[in-house]
Amino acid sequence: MPMRQPAPVSDNWQPHLALGITGHRASNASFRAHAEAIAAALETLFAQIDAIAGALPGTRGAVRLHSLLVDGTDQIAATRALVRGWELAVPLPFGAALNCAINAHPESLADADALLAGRAAGDPAVEARAQAIRAITARARLFELADHDAEVEALWRANLADPEDRVAARAFEALASDNVALAGRVMIERTDLVIAVWDGLVANLPGGTGHTVVAALAMGAPVLLIDPAMPGTWRILGRPEELGQPAADGAPDLARLEAIIRAAVVCEGWSPAQLAAEQWRAHSSRAFGLYRRIERVFGGGAGAFGSLRVDYEAPDAILAGSGAGVIAAAEAMPAGDPQVTRQLAEEVLPLFAWAEGIASRLADAYRSGMCVNFVLASLAVIIGVAYLPLGLGEAKWVFALAELLLLGGILVLTAAGSRLGWHRRWFAMRRVAEYLRHAPSLLLLGVTRPTGRWPRSGRGSGGGSSGGGAEWPEHFARHALRDVGLPQVAVTRDYLRVGLTGAVLPHVAAQAAYHEAKAHRLETVHHRLDRVAESCFVLAVASVAAYLALKGAGAAGWVPKHLASDLSPFFTFCGVAFPTLGANLSGIRFFGDFERFGAISRVAAEKLRAIEARTQLLLSGDERALTYAAATDLIHALDEAVVEEIASWQAVFGAKHLALPA
C-alpha cells in the first residue's frame, strides 16, 4: 500500500484580517483639536470591523493591526486594538531603544542618552511619552529596522547637541524619513486595508501620513480615510486618482468595508476541507510515466529506459533533507526569531513538500494521460490497417475490434481525467508549491508580496469552474505566509548578511541551475521530436514514391506487373502508419510545448542569475551598502521572478485540458 500523509492543514485553519494604521502625530494641530473625537471614531470603526469579521462564514483568526507606533493616531489605535484582543505587529523604523528615544521627543542630549541607555529621562513629559511607548511595545511583535541605527543615532545626537546646525538636522531628517517610509512599506505589504487619519494636505513628505496613503494606493491596498476634522465620517479609496475626487456626503460605506474584509479572508466557493481531501503519496505512479519517459528518451540524458519511479520528499522528512540548509541558516541568524524558525520547520516546509508531491503526481497523470491518448490514437489507426500487409483480410474483424478497444480507451481516459480534475488540481497544487518554495527567503527577512499585487488567476488561466474558488491557491498561500508574520528581530547588517548568505543565495543558485538544466532538456526534447516526426513523413513519402515507381516500372516492363499489386497492401500500410505516427508525435510536441517551456525556464534562469550576481555584489561590497532596503529589493525581485514564471507557465498550459487527440 502506498504511504499517505494527511494535509498539514485542518478544517480549523484560520485566515485573519490584517489592518494597517497611519495618521497624524499628537503635535499636528488638526489632531490636537479633535483628539477625543478621533479616538471615539477609531473605537467605533474597530467595533464595526470586529462585527463584520465575526459574521463571516468559517473560523477566523484574530485581527492583526500593523502600526509604526508613533505618538498620536498610531498609539491610540494600538491601545484600542490590544483591548479588543487583536494582535499588534510593529515594524519599527529603528531599533527599539533608539525608536523609543526619538519618539519620546527629548529636548536635551542628557535625556536622549538616558533613554538610549534604558534609564528614565529627567523631563517628566519626555519620560511619560517613553513609558507609553514601552507599555505598548511590550505587548507587540516588533520588527526593528536597526541596520542604520549607528548613523541615525549619531546624526540625531548631533542635532540635539546643536539645534542650530541645519546641515545635521537635514541629514537626520532625511535618513529618519527614509527609514520611516521603509517601515511604512513593510506595513502596507502585509495589510488588507490601511486606515489613515489624514487632513489631505501634505503627501510628499517621505514617511508622513500622506506619503503612506499614496504608497498604499499605489501598491493596491485600499485606504479607509478619516478626516481628523470630521472623524465620524470616512470614505474608502482604491486608487491614487481618487485622492483628487471630492468626498461624498453621507454615512460611511459599510457595504464596501464589508466587501473588502470578506475578500481578504474568505475565498468564495472553497474551503480548507477541499485541500485536505488531496492525498499525498510517497512516489510517482507507475501507470502515468509516459510523459517523463518521452523526456528521458528524447532529452538526451542517461537512463533513457531505466526506472521512472520518483520518490517524493515526505513532509515529515524535509527537515532532514532539502530543508536542512535553510533551517540551519534560520537558526544561525543573529538574535533570530525562534518562533519563525519553528513555523518554518513545522508548518511551511512540510506544507511545501506535501503540495510539491501532490502537484508532481497530478502533473504525471494529466500530461501522461494526454500523451497516452496520442499513442492510443496512433495504435488504433496502425492496428486498424495492420491486416493488410499480414494478408489477414478474413480476420479483419479482429483488427477492427482492437481498434475499437483502443478508441474506447481514449474516451475512458479522457472522461476519467476530466471527472477527476487532473488539470485543475495540478494547476492549483503547483501554484501552492511554487509560492511556498521561496517562502523562507521572504519570511526570514520580513518581506511579503503586497496583497493587492497577488495574481488574479481566474478561470482563464486554468482555474476551472469545478470546485469553485479558482483563486484559492493565491488566497491560501498568502494566508499561510501571513500566519507566520513578521519575525520578532532587530534587523542588523549581520542579520542581513547571514540571511542572504545562508537562505537566499543557496536558494537562488539552486533554482537557477534547475531552470538551466530544464531549459536545455526541454529544448532537446523539442528538436528531437521534431526530427523524428519529420523522418516519419519522409518515410511516408518514400513508401508512396516507391509504390508509384514500382507501378511505373511494371508498366514499362522493367519488373513483373504483379509485383506492385502484390506489395500494394504493404505500401498502403506504410502510407497510413508513417503519417499517423508523425502526426501524433507532432501532437505530443505541440501539447507538451517543450520549446516554450524551455524558453520560460531559460528566462527564469537568467533572472535568477542576475539576482544571484546582485546579491553577491551586495555582500562583497562596502558594508554601508548592505541595508534592509537593498536586501528587500533583491527579495522582491526574486518574488517577482517566481510569480512571472508561474504566470508564463499558466499561459502555456492554461487552455490545454485533457482532450481527445485531434
C-alpha positions in Angstrom: 0.0 0.0 0.0 1.4 3.5 -0.8 2.2 5.6 2.2 -0.2 8.6 2.6 0.2 11.7 4.7 -2.7 14.0 5.7 -2.6 17.6 4.6 -0.6 19.8 7.0 -3.8 22.0 7.3 -7.0 21.3 9.1 -10.6 22.5 8.9 -9.6 24.9 11.8 -7.2 26.7 9.5 -7.6 30.4 10.4 -7.1 33.2 7.9 -7.0 36.6 9.5 -7.7 40.1 8.6 -4.6 42.4 8.5 -5.0 46.1 9.0 -2.6 49.0 9.0 -2.9 52.3 10.8 -1.3 55.6 10.0 -2.2 59.1 11.0 -1.2 62.5 12.3 1.1 62.8 15.3 0.0 64.4 18.6 1.7 67.6 17.5 -0.5 68.1 14.5 -2.9 71.0 15.0 -5.9 69.2 13.5 -5.2 66.1 15.6 -4.9 68.1 18.8 -8.2 69.9 18.1 -10.1 66.6 17.6 -8.1 64.0 19.6 -11.1 62.7 21.6 -13.4 62.5 18.6 -10.7 60.7 16.6 -10.3 58.2 19.4 -14.0 57.6 19.6 -14.3 57.2 15.8 -11.5 54.6 15.8 -13.2 52.7 18.6 -16.5 52.7 16.6 -14.7 51.7 13.5 -12.9 48.8 15.2 -16.2 47.6 16.7 -17.7 47.6 13.2 -14.7 45.7 11.8 -15.0 43.1 14.6 -18.7 42.7 13.9 -18.2 42.2 10.2 -15.3 39.8 10.6 -17.2 37.8 13.2 -20.2 37.4 11.0 -18.2 35.9 8.1 -18.5 32.1 7.5 -15.9 29.8 8.9 -13.4 30.2 11.7 -11.3 33.4 11.7 -8.1 34.2 13.4 -7.6 37.4 15.4 -7.4 40.7 13.6 -3.8 41.8 13.3 -3.1 45.5 13.4 0.2 46.9 12.0 1.4 50.2 13.3 4.6 52.2 13.4 3.6 53.3 16.9 4.5 57.0 16.6 2.6 59.2 19.0 -0.9 60.3 18.2 -3.1 58.2 15.9 -0.8 55.1 16.0 -0.7 54.8 19.7 -4.4 55.4 20.2 -5.2 52.8 17.6 -2.7 50.3 19.1 -4.1 50.7 22.6 -7.7 50.0 21.4 -6.6 47.1 19.3 -4.9 45.4 22.3 -8.0 45.9 24.4 -10.0 44.1 21.7 -7.6 41.2 21.8 -6.2 42.0 18.4 -2.6 41.1 17.6 -0.3 44.0 17.3 2.7 43.9 14.8 5.0 46.8 14.8 7.6 47.4 12.0 9.8 50.0 13.8 11.9 52.3 11.6 14.8 52.0 14.1 15.9 49.6 16.8 13.5 49.6 19.8 15.7 51.6 22.1 16.5 54.3 19.5 12.9 54.4 18.3 11.6 54.9 21.9 14.2 57.6 22.5 13.4 59.5 19.3 9.6 59.3 19.6 9.8 60.5 23.2 11.0 63.8 21.8 13.7 64.7 24.3 14.9 68.3 24.1 18.3 67.7 25.7 21.2 65.4 24.9 21.2 64.2 28.5 17.6 62.9 28.3 18.4 61.3 24.9 21.4 59.5 26.3 19.4 58.4 29.4 16.7 56.9 27.2 19.2 55.2 24.9 20.8 53.6 27.9 17.4 52.4 29.2 17.3 54.9 32.1 14.5 57.4 33.0 14.6 60.8 31.3 14.8 63.8 33.6 12.0 65.6 31.9 8.7 64.1 33.2 6.8 64.8 29.9 9.6 63.0 27.9 9.6 60.1 30.4 5.8 59.8 30.2 6.0 59.6 26.4 8.7 56.9 26.7 6.7 54.9 29.2 3.7 55.0 26.9 5.8 53.6 24.0 7.4 50.9 26.2 4.0 49.8 27.6 2.6 49.2 24.1 5.8 47.7 22.6 6.0 45.2 25.5 2.7 43.7 24.1 3.6 43.9 20.4 5.6 41.9 17.9 8.5 44.1 17.0 10.3 44.1 13.7 13.1 46.6 14.2 14.9 48.1 11.2 18.1 48.6 13.1 20.6 48.5 10.2 21.1 52.3 10.1 20.9 52.8 13.9 24.5 53.9 14.3 24.2 56.6 11.6 20.8 57.7 12.7 21.8 58.0 16.4 25.0 59.9 15.6 23.0 62.4 13.4 20.2 62.7 16.0 22.6 63.4 18.9 24.5 65.9 16.8 21.2 67.6 16.1 20.3 67.7 19.8 23.7 69.0 20.7 23.5 71.8 18.2 19.9 72.6 17.1 21.1 75.4 15.0 23.2 73.1 12.8 20.8 72.9 9.8 23.1 70.6 7.9 23.0 68.0 10.6 19.2 68.5 11.1 18.5 67.9 7.4 20.8 64.9 7.3 19.0 63.4 10.3 15.5 64.2 8.9 16.3 62.7 5.5 17.7 59.4 6.9 15.0 59.1 9.5 12.3 59.8 7.0 13.6 57.2 4.6 13.6 54.6 7.4 10.0 55.6 8.4 8.9 55.2 4.8 10.6 51.8 4.6 8.8 50.7 7.8 5.6 52.0 6.3 6.2 49.9 3.2 6.7 46.8 5.4 3.3 47.6 7.0 1.5 48.2 3.7 2.7 44.9 2.2 1.1 43.0 5.0 -2.3 44.7 5.1 -5.7 44.2 3.5 -6.8 47.7 4.5 -4.9 50.8 5.6 -6.8 53.1 8.0 -5.5 56.7 7.7 -6.3 59.7 9.8 -5.2 62.5 7.4 -6.2 66.0 6.6 -5.1 65.6 2.9 -2.7 68.5 2.9 0.8 67.1 2.6 1.5 64.0 0.6 5.2 64.3 -0.5 7.0 64.0 2.9 8.7 60.6 2.9 7.3 58.6 5.8 4.5 61.0 6.5 0.8 60.0 6.6 0.1 61.4 3.2 3.1 59.6 1.7 2.0 56.4 3.3 -1.6 56.8 1.9 -0.3 57.4 -1.6 2.1 54.4 -1.3 -0.6 52.1 -0.1 -2.9 53.0 -3.0 -0.1 52.6 -5.5 0.6 49.1 -4.1 -3.0 48.1 -4.4 -4.1 48.4 -0.8 -7.4 50.1 -0.2 -7.3 53.0 2.2 -10.1 54.0 4.7 -9.6 57.7 5.0 -10.7 59.6 8.1 -10.7 63.4 8.1 -9.5 64.5 11.5 -11.9 67.4 11.4 -14.9 65.1 10.9 -13.7 61.7 12.2 -17.3 60.3 12.4 -17.4 60.1 8.6 -14.9 58.3 6.4 -14.5 57.1 2.8 -12.7 54.2 1.2 -10.2 54.8 -1.7 -9.0 52.1 -4.0 -6.8 54.1 -6.5 -4.4 57.0 -6.2 -6.5 59.0 -8.6 -9.4 59.0 -6.1 -7.5 61.3 -3.9 -8.4 64.2 -6.2 -12.1 63.4 -6.0 -14.3 65.3 -3.6 -15.6 63.4 -0.6 -19.1 62.2 -1.0 -21.6 63.3 1.6 -23.4 60.7 3.6 -22.8 57.9 6.0 -19.7 55.7 5.9 -19.8 53.0 3.2 -20.1 49.9 5.4 -21.1 47.7 2.5 -17.7 48.4 0.8 -15.9 47.9 4.1 -17.6 44.5 4.4 -16.7 43.6 0.8 -13.1 44.4 1.5 -13.0 42.3 4.7 -14.8 39.4 3.0 -12.5 39.4 0.0 -9.5 39.4 2.4 -10.4 36.4 4.5 -13.0 34.4 2.5 -12.3 32.6 -0.7 -15.8 32.1 -2.2 -16.6 28.5 -3.2 -13.7 27.0 -1.5 -12.8 25.7 2.0 -9.7 24.1 3.5 -11.5 20.8 3.6 -11.1 20.6 -0.2 -7.4 20.9 0.2 -7.3 18.3 3.0 -9.0 15.9 0.6 -5.9 15.7 -1.5 -3.8 12.6 -0.8 -0.1 12.7 -0.7 1.7 9.5 -1.9 5.3 8.6 -1.4 6.3 8.0 -5.0 5.2 8.6 -8.6 2.5 6.4 -10.2 3.7 3.5 -12.4 0.7 4.0 -14.6 1.4 7.5 -15.6 5.1 7.8 -16.6 4.8 8.2 -20.4 5.5 12.0 -20.3 8.6 11.6 -18.3 9.7 8.6 -20.5 9.4 10.9 -23.5 11.6 13.5 -21.7 14.1 10.8 -20.9 14.2 9.2 -24.3 14.3 12.5 -26.3 16.0 14.6 -23.7 19.5 13.1 -24.2 20.0 12.2 -20.6 21.3 9.0 -19.1 19.0 6.1 -18.2 16.5 6.7 -21.0 14.9 3.3 -20.4 15.6 3.0 -16.7 13.2 3.1 -13.9 10.8 6.1 -13.9 10.0 5.9 -10.2 10.3 9.2 -8.4 10.3 9.2 -4.6 8.7 12.3 -3.2 10.2 14.0 -0.2 7.9 13.3 2.7 6.6 16.3 4.7 7.9 14.8 7.9 11.3 14.2 6.3 12.0 17.5 4.7 13.8 18.9 7.7 16.5 16.3 7.4 16.6 16.6 3.7 16.2 19.6 1.4 15.1 21.9 4.2 18.1 21.3 6.5 20.1 24.1 5.0 17.5 26.8 5.3 16.6 25.8 8.9 20.3 25.8 9.8 20.5 29.3 8.3 17.5 30.4 10.2 19.0 29.1 13.5 22.3 30.9 12.7 20.7 34.3 12.2 21.9 36.7 15.0 19.2 37.1 17.6 16.8 35.4 15.2 13.1 34.7 16.0 12.8 31.0 17.2 9.0 31.2 16.5 9.5 31.9 12.8 12.2 29.1 12.7 9.7 26.7 14.3 6.9 27.6 12.0 9.2 27.2 9.0 10.2 23.8 10.3 6.8 22.5 11.4 4.4 24.2 9.1 5.7 26.0 5.9 8.3 23.5 4.7 6.2 20.4 5.4 3.3 22.1 3.6 5.6 22.8 0.6 6.8 19.2 0.5 3.2 18.0 0.7 2.0 20.3 -2.1 5.0 19.5 -4.2 4.5 15.8 -4.1 0.8 16.0 -4.9 1.4 18.5 -7.8 4.1 16.3 -9.3 1.9 13.2 -9.2 -1.1 15.1 -10.7 1.3 16.5 -13.4 2.2 13.0 -14.3 -1.4 11.9 -14.5 -2.5 14.9 -16.7 0.5 15.1 -19.0 1.0 11.4 -19.4 -2.7 10.9 -19.9 -2.7 13.2 -22.9 0.4 11.5 -24.3 -1.2 8.1 -23.8 -4.2 9.4 -25.8 -1.9 10.3 -28.7 -0.2 6.9 -28.6 -3.5 5.1 -28.5 -4.8 7.1 -31.4 -1.7 6.1 -33.4 -2.0 2.5 -32.5 -5.7 2.5 -33.3 -5.0 3.6 -36.9 -2.0 1.4 -37.4 -3.6 -1.7 -35.9 -6.7 -1.0 -37.9 -4.9 -1.4 -41.2 -2.3 -3.9 -40.0 -4.2 -6.8 -41.5 -3.3 -5.6 -45.0 0.5 -6.4 -45.0 -0.2 -9.5 -42.9 -2.6 -10.9 -45.5 -5.3 -11.5 -42.9 -8.3 -10.0 -44.6 -10.6 -12.7 -43.3 -9.6 -11.7 -39.8 -10.1 -8.0 -40.3 -12.8 -8.0 -37.6 -10.1 -8.9 -35.0 -8.1 -5.8 -36.0 -11.3 -3.7 -36.1 -12.1 -4.9 -32.6 -8.6 -3.9 -31.4 -9.1 -0.5 -33.0 -12.4 -0.1 -31.2 -10.9 -1.0 -27.8 -8.1 1.5 -28.3 -10.5 4.2 -29.3 -12.6 3.3 -26.3 -9.6 3.6 -24.1 -9.1 7.2 -25.3 -12.6 8.0 -24.4 -12.4 6.4 -20.9 -9.1 8.1 -20.1 -10.3 11.5 -21.3 -13.5 11.1 -19.2 -11.6 10.0 -16.2 -9.1 12.9 -16.4 -12.0 15.4 -16.7 -14.0 13.8 -13.9 -11.0 13.6 -11.5 -9.9 17.2 -12.4 -6.3 16.3 -13.1 -5.7 19.6 -15.0 -7.5 21.8 -12.5 -6.0 20.1 -9.4 -2.5 20.1 -10.9 -2.6 23.8 -11.7 -3.8 24.6 -8.1 -1.3 22.5 -6.2 1.6 23.5 -8.4 0.8 27.2 -7.6 0.7 26.5 -3.9 4.0 24.6 -4.1 5.8 27.4 -6.1 4.5 30.2 -3.8 5.8 28.2 -0.8 9.1 27.2 -2.4 10.8 30.5 -1.8 8.9 31.3 1.4 11.9 31.0 3.7 13.7 33.9 1.9 10.7 36.1 2.4 9.8 35.1 5.9 13.2 35.3 7.5 13.7 38.8 6.1 10.2 40.1 6.8 9.3 40.5 3.1 6.0 39.6 1.5 4.1 40.3 -1.7 1.6 43.2 -1.2 -2.0 41.9 -1.0 -3.0 44.0 -4.0 -0.3 42.5 -6.2 -1.1 38.9 -5.8 -2.0 37.3 -9.2 -5.7 37.1 -10.0 -5.7 33.7 -11.7 -9.4 33.4 -12.5 -10.9 30.9 -14.8 -9.0 32.0 -17.9 -5.7 30.6 -16.5 -6.8 27.1 -15.8 -8.7 27.7 -12.6 -11.7 25.9 -14.0 -15.2 26.0 -12.7 -15.5 22.8 -10.8 -14.7 23.0 -7.2 -15.0 26.8 -7.2 -12.5 29.2 -5.8 -10.3 29.5 -8.9 -8.0 31.8 -7.0 -7.8 29.7 -3.8 -4.1 28.8 -4.2 -3.2 32.5 -4.0 -5.6 33.1 -1.1 -4.3 30.0 0.7 -0.6 30.8 0.1 -1.0 34.4 1.1 -2.5 33.5 4.4 -0.1 30.6 5.1 2.8 33.1 4.8 0.9 35.8 6.6 0.2 33.4 9.5 4.0 33.4 10.3 4.0 37.1 10.3 6.9 39.5 10.9 9.9 38.0 12.7 10.5 39.5 16.1 14.0 40.6 15.4 16.3 43.6 15.2 17.4 43.7 11.6 21.1 44.5 11.7 23.7 44.2 8.9 24.9 40.9 10.5 21.4 39.6 10.4 21.0 40.6 6.7 24.4 39.1 5.8 23.6 35.7 7.4 20.1 35.7 5.9 21.3 36.5 2.4 24.3 34.1 2.6 22.5 31.2 4.2 19.0 31.3 2.9 18.7 33.5 -0.2 21.8 32.8 -2.2 21.7 28.9 -2.0 18.0 29.0 -3.0 18.5 31.4 -5.9 21.6 29.4 -7.2 19.8 26.1 -6.9 16.7 27.4 -8.7 18.8 29.0 -11.5 20.7 25.7 -12.0 17.4 23.8 -12.1 15.9 26.1 -14.7 19.1 26.0 -16.8 19.1 22.2 -16.9 15.3 22.1 -17.5 15.6 24.5 -20.4 18.4 22.5 -22.1 16.5 19.3 -21.6 13.1 20.6 -23.0 14.8 22.3 -25.9 16.5 19.0 -26.8 13.2 17.1 -26.5 11.5 19.6 -28.8 14.1 19.3 -31.5 14.5 15.6 -31.4 10.7 15.0 -31.5 10.6 17.4 -34.5 13.3 15.3 -36.3 11.6 12.0 -35.6 8.2 13.3 -36.8 9.8 14.7 -39.9 11.5 11.4 -40.5 8.1 9.7 -40.3 6.7 11.9 -43.0 9.8 11.4 -45.1 9.3 7.6 -44.8 5.7 8.0 -45.8 6.6 10.0 -48.9 9.3 7.4 -49.7 6.8 4.5 -49.4 4.3 6.2 -51.7 7.0 7.1 -54.1 8.4 3.5 -54.0 4.9 2.1 -54.8 4.5 4.6 -57.7 8.0 3.8 -59.1 7.3 0.1 -58.9 4.0 0.6 -60.7 5.7 2.6 -63.4 8.5 0.1 -63.7 5.9 -2.7 -64.2 4.1 -0.7 -66.9 7.5 -0.2 -68.6 8.2 -3.9 -68.4 11.2 -3.5 -66.2 9.7 -5.6 -63.4 6.8 -8.0 -63.3 3.5 -6.1 -63.3 2.0 -8.1 -60.4 4.9 -7.0 -58.1 3.3 -3.7 -57.4 -0.1 -5.3 -56.8 1.4 -7.9 -54.5 3.2 -5.2 -52.4 0.3 -2.8 -52.5 -1.0 -3.8 -49.0 2.4 -3.2 -47.5 2.8 0.2 -49.2 -0.7 1.2 -48.2 0.1 0.3 -44.6 3.3 2.3 -44.6 1.4 5.2 -46.3 -1.0 5.3 -43.4 1.2 4.3 -40.5 4.1 6.7 -41.0 2.0 9.9 -41.4 -0.2 8.8 -38.4 2.9 8.3 -36.3 4.5 11.5 -37.4 1.3 13.5 -36.8 0.8 12.1 -33.3 4.5 12.8 -32.4 3.9 16.3 -33.6 0.7 16.4 -31.5 2.8 15.4 -28.4 5.3 18.0 -29.2 2.6 20.6 -29.6 0.8 19.5 -26.4 4.0 19.4 -24.4 5.1 22.8 -25.7 8.6 21.8 -24.8 10.2 24.7 -26.7 8.1 27.3 -25.0 8.6 25.7 -21.6 12.3 25.6 -22.2 12.2 29.3 -23.1 10.3 30.1 -19.9 12.8 28.3 -17.9 15.6 30.0 -19.8 14.2 33.4 -18.9 13.7 32.4 -15.3 17.2 31.2 -15.1 18.6 34.5 -16.5 16.6 36.5 -14.0 17.7 34.3 -11.1 21.4 34.5 -12.2 21.0 38.3 -12.3 19.6 38.3 -8.7 22.4 35.9 -7.6 25.0 38.3 -9.1 23.4 41.3 -7.4 23.3 39.5 -4.1 27.0 38.6 -4.3 27.9 42.2 -5.2 25.9 43.5 -2.2 27.6 41.0 0.1 31.1 41.7 -1.2 30.8 45.5 -1.4 31.0 48.3 1.1 29.4 47.3 4.4 27.4 50.5 4.4 25.6 49.4 1.2 24.2 46.3 3.0 20.9 47.7 4.1 17.4 46.4 4.6 16.2 48.4 1.7 18.8 46.9 -0.6 18.2 43.4 0.6 14.4 43.6 0.3 14.8 44.9 -3.3 16.6 41.6 -4.1 13.9 39.5 -2.3 11.1 41.4 -4.2 13.0 40.7 -7.4 13.1 37.0 -6.5 9.4 37.0 -5.7 8.6 38.8 -9.0 10.6 36.3 -11.0 8.8 33.4 -9.3 5.3 34.9 -10.0 6.2 35.8 -13.6 7.4 32.2 -14.2 4.1 30.9 -12.8 2.1 33.3 -15.0 4.1 32.3 -18.1 3.6 28.6 -17.3 -0.1 29.1 -16.8 -0.4 30.9 -20.1 1.0 27.9 -21.9 -0.9 25.1 -20.2 -4.0 27.0 -19.1 -6.2 26.1 -22.0 -4.7 22.6 -22.6 -7.2 20.4 -20.9 -7.1 16.7 -21.3 -9.0 16.1 -24.5 -9.4 13.8 -27.5 -6.4 13.9 -29.8 -7.2 15.7 -33.0 
